[in-house]
Amino acid sequence: MMSGLDRASPLYDQVEAALASDIVAATLPPGSQLPPEDSLTARFGVSRTTVRKAVENLVARGLVEIRRGRGTFVTEPKIRQDLTELSGFVEDMMALGRNPTARLLDKRAVPASKTVAQHLGVALGTHVYRIERVRLVDGIAMSFDETYLPLDIGEKIAGHDLEAEPIFALLEGKYDLPLVEAQYQLEAVTADEYVAQALGIEVGSPIFLIERTSYTEGQKPVDYEKLYYRGDLIKFVTRLSRRPRART
């Protein structure tokens, strides 16, 4: 049994408290894997059921996460991203001193759905170019991105290495399409099977869905994105000014 057993406290609470203490003290640092069940049962002298209950409680507290097929890992501190200007994923993460990478899942021409057509200003069913990527920070999947571009632009963009070259940088630097503003819509959703598989998380996990339409000069939409960010890894921050009150 655990040393210093508190008979008034359930064993799983004591295991949870001990592991949480290890996490706070960085004995188990962010990104590290929890020891296997056998090691924990031996360390604490408790059953597998007790260990599993303790780990379930740590998951509920957001201190650890279960990665399917890989094990249980200490969660990374949430990344803080300011929503104060139009910027791309790579720019945002590099500004925070993180290492952004990407994994290309798919790229192809598709008929524009009603939503895509509205955002890109094309007729329903018009072919547009869709690019799907997983965006990673320090090797951890952070977001799943669906990017829709007008067909002629998308076919040019698709010829580049989309795991290394940011689309914003290509639009502006390669194809002379300066991005001047964007419309954002942020919504709390849960991960469906496709998004969950892309991000390596459980179906139903909390997700920030950002819909972003970026415009070039002349208010011409050139990029519509659906960005699915893991809710356990990021928080969005903005600063608002109050409109001056009219004098009476």
N, C-alpha and C positions, 0 to 999 in steps of 0.2 A: 504494500500500500504506500501511498504518498507519505513522505515525512511531514510531520506537523499537521496531521489530519485534523480537520475541523469537522467534528461529528455533526454539527448543526448545518453544514453546507453540503449539498449534493456533490458527489465526486466529479461529475462533469463540469460543475461550476469551478471547482478547484483546478482541474486540468485547463479549462478555458482561461482562468486567471493567470496561471503559470505561463501559458503560451503567449497570452497578450502581453505579459511583462517582458518576455523575451523579445517580442516585436518592438515594444516601446524602447527597450534598451539597445536595440539593433543587434542583439545576439542572433536574431533572425531578421536580417536587413530586408528592405524592399526588394522584391524580385526573387528572393531566395525561396527554395522549395522546402515545405515542411517535411520533417523526417517521415518515413513510412509508418503505417499503423503499427507494425510489429515493434518498431523502435519505441514508439510512444507508449504502447501498452507495457513494454518492459521498463521504461523509464519511470512511469507513474504507478505501475503495479495495478492497473485497472483493466477492465474488459474492452474489447473492440467497440462494443455498443457505447460505452462511456466516452471513448475517444471520438467516435463519430458524432455523438451529440455535442461534444465540446467544439469540434470543428464546424459543425452546423451553426452553432452560435457565433463563432468567429466570422463565418461567411455573412451571417445576418448583420453583424456589426460593421461589415466592410473591411475587416482587417486582413482577410485572406480571400482567395478566389479559387474555384475548382476549374482547371483547364482540362477539358475532356481528352482522355488518352495520355495525359502528361503528368497529372498530379495536382497537389494543392500548393499554391504559392502566396507569399506575402504580397499584398497589393502595393502598388506604387502610390505615392502621394498624388492627389489630383493635380493635373496641370491647370493653371489659371490662364485663360485666354481672354484678352480684352477685345470687345467688339466696338472699336472706335474708328476703324478705317478699313477700306477694302484691301485685303491682303490674302495671299495664298497660304496653303498649309505649310509649305517648305519655309516661307518667310517667317511665319508665326513661330514654328518650332525652333528654327535657327536663332531667332531673337531671344528665345528662352534658354539657349545653350544646349538644346537637345539635338539628337541625330535623326532627321527624318529620312525615311526611305519609302519605297512603294513596291507593290506587287501587282502586275497587270493581270487581270482575270479575263477580260474580253474586250474586243473592239470590233464594231461592225456598223453598217448602215441599217437603220430600222425605220418603220413608218412612225411618224409623230403621233403620239396619243393626244387626246384633247388637252391635257395639262401641258405637255411639252409644246404643242402647237401654240397655245396661248402665250407661253413664256418666251418663245423664240420668234413669235410674230409670223408664223407660217400657217398654211392651210392644213387642216386635219388630214393625216395620212401622207403628207409630204415626207420624203425620206430625209432623215437627219442622221448624224453620226453619234453613236453612243460608245462611251468608254467607261469600263468598270475597273476600279482599282481598290486595293486595300492599302491604306496609308498607315505606316508604322512609325513609332517613336522609340528610339533605343531598342529596336527589335521587337517591340510589343505592338500588336495590331490595335490601332486607335480608332480608325474610321473606315467605313466602306463608302466609296464615292461612285455615284452615277453621274457622268458628265454628258450633256447633250449639246452638240454644236451644229450650226448650219452645215449641210453636206459638203459643200466645197471647202470650207475651212477645216472641217473634221477630217476629211481625207488627207489634207496636207499635214495636219497635226499627227495623224496616225502613223505617218512615215518616220516619226522620230522615236527615240528610246523613251517610252513613257514611264519607265521605272527609274529614269535618271533625270529627265528634263521636265520641269514643271510646266503645265499647260499655260498658266498666266505668263510665264517668261517667254514661251514660244509665241503666244498671241502678240505680245508687245514687242519683243526683240527681233523675232524672225519675220512676222507677217504684218508689222506696222499697224496693229489694232490696239491702240491705247485704251486701257480700261479706266473709265472716268467715274463710274459709280455703280452701285448694285442695290438691289432690293433683297432684303433678308426676311425670311419667315422661320421662326423657331418653334418647334412643337415637341412635347414629350410623348414618346410612343414606346412600344415594346418590340423587341427583335423578332421578326418572323423567321422561318426556317432558313431562308436563303441568306439573310443578313447575319443570322447567328452562325451559320456555317462559315461564312466569309471571315468573321471576326473571331471564330473559335470560342464562342460563348454559348450559354444556354438559351434556348428558345424562350421568349418572354422576358429576357433581361432588359433593364431600362436603357433607353436610347434617346439621345437628343437628335431630332431630325431637323436639319437646316435646309431650307430650299432657298437657293441663291441665284438670282438672275443678274448677270453682269452686262453692262452696256458700254459700248464704245462711243466715239463722238457722233453727234446727231441722234442720240437716244436710240441707237440701234442695238438690239440684244444680240450678243454673240456667244453667250455661254450660260446654260441653265444647268444647275447641279442639285442633286439630292444627296446630302452629306449625312451619313448615319454615324454619329459619334457615340462611343461607349460612355454611358452615364456614370460609370464607376471610376473613370479615369480623368475626367475633365470637368471644369466648371467655367461658365462664361460670365464675364463681368463687363459692365458698361457704366458710364457716368452720364447722368442726365441733368440738364439745366431746366429750371422752372421758368415758364413763360411769364414775362412781366405782367402784373395785374393792371388792368385799366383803372385809372384814377376816377373817383366819383366826385 
